[in-house]
């Protein structure tokens, strides 16, 4: 995993604020005894109330509470929705002695500091087969529907490097429908994990630098069976993996045409 880019933020540049005149500051949070050893995380402000707010975390799929008395390097009135922050995460006691996850020592960060995704293997190019294409749903109206269309994510099956094994090769050959599933030299590799194919991630580029065109128009759609190259990004919040910087190596339509031509020779 590549290291996170903190955008040049330096903790020593922070100046603690103990102002108590803010309309947003009132009462005190209850810091846990192990405060100094709590993990440091990042996120953005998503909710602001009179004396507290909530942070949309970049490293966990939840929003956690913070009290304005924990804002360390600025005045609470300076906080806005989408302000990027760094904070410590731990449990705090509520008035009824229940424990809840809270943010402590909240520091505002420069815009663009929070890292939301990281590359699984820095700079590595993967190959895979589109297993489920991005689909456009809705848009037909009627039946009480809104008539609005939306795209649903697809999936790409990552192709793993060949690991020659004579016994496995014989077994695979006997179970591949007499070779009809042998797309080409690359496609017959052992299938790896699935990664998400999100709408808009493919822009029509091919590996040779040209554009995937259809009747002189750029075709930015991928179809089931297309062979593609891509890099894998990991969402730090959900841990889900998806394809980015996608390039078409060979379309299923082109592969099928080549196979038919070979049979005619």
WOHU-V273106 format. One record per residue. N is the residue number from 1. RES is the residue in one small letter. SS is DSSP state (H for helix, E for strand, - for the rest). D_LAST is the distance of its C-alpha to the last C-alpha in Angstrom with 2 decimals. Layout:
N,RES,SS,D_LAST ; N,RES,SS,D_LAST
This chain:
1,x,-,47.96 ; 2,x,-,49.11 ; 3,x,-,52.83 ; 4,x,-,54.23 ; 5,x,-,55.39 ; 6,x,-,58.95 ; 7,x,-,59.14 ; 8,x,-,62.02 ; 9,x,-,64.33 ; 10,x,-,67.25 ; 11,x,H,69.43 ; 12,x,H,72.44 ; 13,x,H,72.32 ; 14,x,-,73.18 ; 15,x,-,76.78 ; 16,x,-,78.17 ; 17,x,-,79.87 ; 18,x,-,82.77 ; 19,x,-,83.68 ; 20,x,-,85.01 ; 21,x,-,85.78 ; 22,x,-,82.33 ; 23,x,-,82.15 ; 24,x,-,79.12 ; 25,x,-,80.73 ; 26,x,-,82.86 ; 27,x,-,83.54 ; 28,x,-,81.71 ; 29,x,-,78.62 ; 30,x,-,79.08 ; 31,x,-,77.27 ; 32,x,-,76.31 ; 33,x,-,78.08 ; 34,x,-,74.85 ; 35,x,H,74.16 ; 36,x,H,73.59 ; 37,x,H,70.75 ; 38,x,-,68.86 ; 39,x,E,65.23 ; 40,x,E,64.59 ; 41,x,E,61.98 ; 42,x,E,61.08 ; 43,x,E,60.53 ; 44,x,E,61.77 ; 45,x,E,64.82 ; 46,x,E,63.88 ; 47,x,E,67.33 ; 48,x,E,70.85 ; 49,x,-,74.05 ; 50,x,-,77.76 ; 51,x,-,77.87 ; 52,x,E,74.41 ; 53,x,E,70.72 ; 54,x,E,67.27 ; 55,x,E,64.45 ; 56,x,E,60.73 ; 57,x,E,59.54 ; 58,x,-,56.53 ; 59,x,-,56.20 ; 60,x,-,56.96 ; 61,x,-,56.12 ; 62,x,-,59.70 ; 63,x,E,62.53 ; 64,x,E,65.66 ; 65,x,E,69.30 ; 66,x,E,71.36 ; 67,x,E,75.04 ; 68,x,H,76.13 ; 69,x,H,78.53 ; 70,x,H,75.46 ; 71,x,E,74.31 ; 72,x,-,75.05 ; 73,x,-,74.17 ; 74,x,-,74.93 ; 75,x,-,77.13 ; 76,x,H,75.74 ; 77,x,H,76.27 ; 78,x,H,73.69 ; 79,x,-,70.91 ; 80,x,-,68.57 ; 81,x,-,65.66 ; 82,x,-,62.56 ; 83,x,-,64.74 ; 84,x,E,62.86 ; 85,x,E,64.87 ; 86,x,E,65.02 ; 87,x,E,67.08 ; 88,x,E,67.92 ; 89,x,E,66.96 ; 90,x,E,69.34 ; 91,x,E,71.36 ; 92,x,E,74.55 ; 93,x,E,77.29 ; 94,x,-,77.98 ; 95,x,-,81.45 ; 96,x,-,81.01 ; 97,x,-,79.95 ; 98,x,-,76.31 ; 99,x,E,73.64 ; 100,x,E,70.95 ; 101,x,E,68.40 ; 102,x,E,69.71 ; 103,x,E,69.12 ; 104,x,E,71.79 ; 105,x,E,72.54 ; 106,x,E,70.34 ; 107,x,E,69.58 ; 108,x,E,68.06 ; 109,x,-,65.13 ; 110,x,-,63.81 ; 111,x,-,61.14 ; 112,x,-,57.65 ; 113,x,-,58.79 ; 114,x,-,57.50 ; 115,x,-,54.05 ; 116,x,-,52.20 ; 117,x,E,48.89 ; 118,x,E,47.69 ; 119,x,E,44.36 ; 120,x,-,43.38 ; 121,x,-,42.26 ; 122,x,-,43.36 ; 123,x,-,40.52 ; 124,x,-,37.75 ; 125,x,-,34.37 ; 126,x,E,32.69 ; 127,x,E,29.23 ; 128,x,E,28.83 ; 129,x,E,27.12 ; 130,x,E,28.92 ; 131,x,E,30.11 ; 132,x,E,32.45 ; 133,x,-,32.42 ; 134,x,-,35.71 ; 135,x,E,37.02 ; 136,x,E,39.61 ; 137,x,E,42.26 ; 138,x,E,45.17 ; 139,x,-,46.01 ; 140,x,-,46.37 ; 141,x,-,50.12 ; 142,x,-,52.07 ; 143,x,-,53.07 ; 144,x,-,55.56 ; 145,x,-,52.90 ; 146,x,-,53.41 ; 147,x,-,50.36 ; 148,x,-,49.36 ; 149,x,E,45.76 ; 150,x,E,44.80 ; 151,x,E,41.77 ; 152,x,E,41.14 ; 153,x,-,39.62 ; 154,x,E,36.16 ; 155,x,E,34.98 ; 156,x,E,32.51 ; 157,x,E,31.61 ; 158,x,E,32.06 ; 159,x,E,29.49 ; 160,x,-,31.34 ; 161,x,-,30.52 ; 162,x,-,28.71 ; 163,x,-,31.30 ; 164,x,-,29.65 ; 165,x,-,31.17 ; 166,x,H,29.72 ; 167,x,H,31.61 ; 168,x,H,30.63 ; 169,x,H,26.95 ; 170,x,H,27.05 ; 171,x,H,28.90 ; 172,x,H,26.56 ; 173,x,H,23.50 ; 174,x,H,25.36 ; 175,x,-,26.26 ; 176,x,-,23.15 ; 177,x,H,22.11 ; 178,x,H,19.52 ; 179,x,H,17.87 ; 180,x,-,17.61 ; 181,x,-,20.09 ; 182,x,-,18.30 ; 183,x,-,17.80 ; 184,x,-,16.95 ; 185,x,-,18.81 ; 186,x,-,21.98 ; 187,x,-,22.24 ; 188,x,-,22.46 ; 189,x,-,25.72 ; 190,x,-,28.88 ; 191,x,E,30.32 ; 192,x,E,33.63 ; 193,x,E,36.37 ; 194,x,E,36.17 ; 195,x,E,37.52 ; 196,x,E,38.58 ; 197,x,E,36.69 ; 198,x,-,39.50 ; 199,x,-,39.47 ; 200,x,-,39.50 ; 201,x,-,38.24 ; 202,x,-,34.84 ; 203,x,-,35.36 ; 204,x,-,31.85 ; 205,x,E,31.27 ; 206,x,E,27.97 ; 207,x,-,27.93 ; 208,x,-,27.20 ; 209,x,-,30.43 ; 210,x,-,29.04 ; 211,x,E,29.76 ; 212,x,-,27.66 ; 213,x,E,28.01 ; 214,x,E,27.51 ; 215,x,-,28.61 ; 216,x,-,30.43 ; 217,x,E,32.34 ; 218,x,E,32.29 ; 219,x,-,30.74 ; 220,x,-,32.90 ; 221,x,-,31.59 ; 222,x,-,29.45 ; 223,x,-,27.70 ; 224,x,-,27.11 ; 225,x,-,24.17 ; 226,x,-,24.37 ; 227,x,E,24.38 ; 228,x,E,27.56 ; 229,x,E,29.92 ; 230,x,E,33.66 ; 231,x,E,37.06 ; 232,x,E,39.17 ; 233,x,E,42.67 ; 234,x,E,45.36 ; 235,x,E,48.01 ; 236,x,-,51.27 ; 237,x,-,53.01 ; 238,x,-,50.64 ; 239,x,-,48.58 ; 240,x,-,45.42 ; 241,x,E,42.30 ; 242,x,E,40.08 ; 243,x,E,37.32 ; 244,x,E,38.39 ; 245,x,E,36.86 ; 246,x,E,33.48 ; 247,x,E,30.40 ; 248,x,E,26.95 ; 249,x,E,24.20 ; 250,x,E,21.27 ; 251,x,-,21.70 ; 252,x,H,20.43 ; 253,x,H,19.12 ; 254,x,H,17.08 ; 255,x,H,15.82 ; 256,x,H,14.80 ; 257,x,H,12.92 ; 258,x,H,10.96 ; 259,x,H,10.26 ; 260,x,H,9.10 ; 261,x,H,6.64 ; 262,x,H,5.34 ; 263,x,H,5.51 ; 264,x,H,3.81 ; 265,x,-,0.00
